[in-house]
């Protein structure tokens, strides 16, 4: 900030300090030459102390009934021999518990770790129905033979799923996926 004029430097310091939520005061000029030149247009900025807001009282989240979707892979680009950093996508046909087609879904996974025991992948999944879209994010441990089960966070959604939080148990086999969604509210 040494290229700024003294008045502008003080204003910038006050702005940065105010935005950080701390108290501030006028800073003295940095160079001796700037200190000897009076600036009649500069006015002192009063010191302001910001008080932290009272902590929000969180109400217990209302339990919403679990719901289940079944999905069948239509496309799955997972390579047979996964290396760290490999990514793959899947496109899914989505069904309700009565086996009625209710929408589709997609997944994008990236291998975070690959060992002889298996793969750890970070997966983002989007489930799309007429009621809206639901987005899930989780780390999948794919050790040994399928089925592989993991827990994903509900990141949010649209329509019926707007504002939804909670988790989902995701069980993956070679041909299909089961989503047991546990919303909190």
C-alpha positions in Angstrom: 0.0 0.0 0.0 3.0 2.3 0.0 2.0 3.7 -3.4 -1.2 5.2 -2.0 -1.4 8.8 -0.7 -1.5 9.1 3.2 -5.2 9.9 3.3 -6.1 7.1 1.0 -3.8 4.7 2.9 -5.6 5.6 6.2 -9.1 5.2 4.6 -8.0 1.8 3.1 -6.7 0.6 6.4 -9.9 1.7 8.1 -12.0 -0.1 5.5 -10.0 -3.3 5.7 -10.1 -3.2 9.5 -13.9 -2.5 9.6 -14.6 -5.3 7.2 -12.6 -7.7 9.4 -14.9 -6.9 12.3 -12.2 -5.5 14.6 -11.8 -2.1 16.2 -9.8 0.5 14.2 -8.2 3.9 14.6 -6.5 6.3 12.2 -3.0 5.1 11.3 -0.1 7.6 11.3 1.6 8.2 7.9 4.4 5.9 7.1 7.0 8.4 5.6 8.4 11.4 7.5 7.8 13.6 4.5 4.1 12.8 4.5 3.9 13.5 8.2 5.2 17.1 7.7 2.7 18.0 5.1 -0.6 19.1 6.7 -3.7 17.8 5.0 -6.6 20.2 5.8 -9.2 17.8 4.2 -8.3 14.8 6.3 -10.7 14.3 9.3 -10.1 11.7 12.0 -12.1 8.5 11.8 -13.7 7.7 15.1 -12.9 4.4 16.8 -15.7 1.9 16.6 -16.0 -1.2 18.6 -18.2 -3.9 17.1 -19.8 -6.3 19.5 -20.3 -10.0 18.4 -23.9 -11.0 17.8 -25.6 -13.1 20.3 -25.3 -16.8 19.4 -28.3 -18.2 17.6 -30.3 -20.7 19.5 -30.7 -23.7 17.3 -34.0 -25.6 17.5 -33.8 -29.3 17.2 -34.4 -30.3 13.6 -37.7 -31.8 12.7 -37.4 -35.4 11.6 -38.7 -36.0 8.1 -39.4 -39.6 7.1 -36.7 -41.5 5.2 -37.3 -42.1 1.5 -35.6 -44.5 -0.8 -34.7 -44.4 -4.5 -33.3 -47.2 -6.5 -31.2 -46.5 -9.5 -29.9 -48.6 -12.4 -26.8 -47.7 -14.3 -27.4 -46.6 -17.9 -23.9 -45.3 -18.4 -20.8 -46.0 -16.2 -17.4 -44.8 -17.4 -15.4 -46.2 -14.4 -12.2 -47.6 -15.7 -11.4 -51.3 -14.9 -8.0 -50.3 -13.3 -8.5 -47.1 -11.4 -5.4 -44.9 -10.6 -5.4 -41.9 -8.2 -6.9 -38.9 -9.8 -9.0 -40.9 -12.3 -12.5 -39.6 -12.7 -15.6 -41.3 -14.1 -19.3 -40.4 -14.6 -22.5 -42.5 -14.4 -26.0 -41.8 -15.7 -28.8 -43.5 -13.8 -32.5 -44.4 -14.2 -34.2 -43.5 -10.9 -37.1 -45.6 -9.4 -39.2 -45.3 -6.3 -39.9 -48.2 -3.9 -42.8 -49.5 -6.1 -40.3 -49.7 -9.0 -41.9 -46.8 -10.9 -39.5 -44.7 -12.9 -39.5 -41.3 -11.2 -36.5 -39.6 -12.8 -32.8 -39.9 -13.5 -29.5 -39.2 -11.8 -25.9 -38.6 -12.4 -22.7 -39.2 -10.5 -19.2 -37.9 -10.9 -16.5 -39.7 -8.9 -12.7 -39.1 -8.5 -10.3 -41.6 -7.0 -8.6 -40.0 -4.0 -6.6 -43.1 -3.0 -6.0 -46.5 -4.6 -4.5 -49.4 -2.8 -4.5 -53.2 -3.2 -7.5 -53.3 -1.0 -9.6 -51.0 -3.1 -10.5 -47.4 -4.0 -11.5 -44.4 -2.0 -13.4 -42.0 -4.2 -15.1 -38.6 -3.7 -18.5 -38.7 -5.4 -21.0 -36.0 -6.2 -24.5 -37.3 -7.1 -27.5 -35.5 -8.4 -31.0 -37.1 -8.3 -33.6 -35.5 -10.5 -37.3 -36.1 -10.2 -40.4 -34.1 -11.1 -40.4 -32.8 -7.5 -36.9 -31.3 -7.9 -33.2 -32.1 -7.7 -31.3 -33.4 -4.7 -27.5 -33.1 -4.5 -25.3 -35.5 -2.4 -21.6 -35.5 -1.7 -19.5 -38.2 0.0 -16.4 -40.3 0.1 -16.9 -43.9 -1.0 -14.8 -46.8 0.3 -14.8 -49.4 -2.4 -12.8 -52.2 -0.7 -13.4 -55.8 -1.6 -16.3 -57.0 -3.7 -19.6 -55.1 -4.0 -21.9 -54.0 -2.5 -20.2 -50.9 -1.2 -22.0 -48.7 1.3 -21.1 -45.2 2.3 -22.7 -42.1 3.8 -23.1 -38.9 1.8 -24.1 -35.4 2.9 -27.2 -33.8 1.5 -25.9 -30.5 0.1 -29.3 -29.2 -0.9 -31.7 -29.2 -3.7 -34.5 -27.6 -5.6 -38.3 -27.9 -5.4 -39.4 -30.4 -2.8 -35.8 -30.8 -1.7 -35.0 -27.0 -1.3 -33.3 -26.3 2.0 -33.1 -30.0 2.8 -30.1 -31.2 5.0 -29.2 -34.6 6.4 -27.5 -37.6 5.0 -28.0 -40.5 2.6 -26.8 -44.1 2.8 -25.6 -45.0 -0.7 -25.1 -48.7 -1.6 -23.4 -49.4 -4.9 -23.3 -52.7 -6.8 -22.0 -53.5 -10.2 -25.4 -52.7 -11.8 -27.4 -50.5 -9.5 -27.4 -48.1 -6.6 -29.8 -47.7 -3.6 -30.2 -44.2 -2.0 -31.7 -44.2 1.5 -32.2 -40.5 2.2 -32.4 -39.3 5.8 -33.5 -35.7 5.8 -33.3 -33.5 8.9 -35.7 -30.8 7.8 
